[in-house]
Amino acid sequence: MAKQNLSLGGLRTIDGGLVNAAINDKVRAAVADCKDRPGEAKPRKVVLTLEICPVADQRGKFDRLSTACVVSSKFPDMRSIDYDMRVTAEGDAEFEELSPEDAGQGSLPLPHDKGKA
């Protein structure tokens, strides 16, 4: 393959196309997260970082570059609603799944809940 200049276009071929594929995967994940959580207004971030370091020859003079690409992403944290919990005598945290605001709320056994009450 021909030599490439380090540029946005040239990044498509770095590491056999793995950097390009990683960027595409992270962008797809960000779009999917936006569709899954449209009420979450915080931005989803896809970041490409180029780490460019000088490499010196034996005399300490500039010789070449060592370059790596880092693809990362940051999405808003997923947070559940707050649950009221009480601590049992055994030390377990206990909550009522159908009444998250009141751990002491009892639930009525339904026909499909046989043996659970």
Summary of the structure (lengths in Angstrom):
residues: 117
radius of gyration: 26.5
end to end distance: 69.5
largest distance: 83.5
contacts: 209
relative contact order: 0.12
helix: 26%
strand: 25%
